[in-house]
Amino acid sequence: MPYLVDGNNLAHALGLSIGGLADRETCTRLVASFCRARGAQATLLFDGKAPEGARDSTRSHRIRVLYSGRRSADEVILRLVSDSKTPADFTVVTSDKSLGDKSRHLGAAV
């Protein structure tokens, strides 16, 4: 079951924020470690543009990191779930009640 991770939300929940900005690198390393330990796969979505010098998306064996650009990460997560033929295969990782409710309504686990 692939995970769709609200990256900024997770970073803030884990105390990985500096001046209100998510520590994306540390958050990415933690999610990658989680996936390796469980044999899982995740797409980690961060709000906004990719950091300067970084690509808009990064992929490894277990994790894909995406940046939402002009849209919110929530919008991208919901689009991924709604566009899927099997939305029940996804687990959305967030503490955002609105995103969680919308994800459940589309058929994903939260």
Secondary structure by P-SEA (a helix, b strand, c coil): cccccaaaaaaaaaccccccccaaaaaaaaaaaaaaaccbbbbbbbccccccccccccccccbbbbbbccccaaaaaaaaaaacccccccccccccaaaaaaaaaacccc
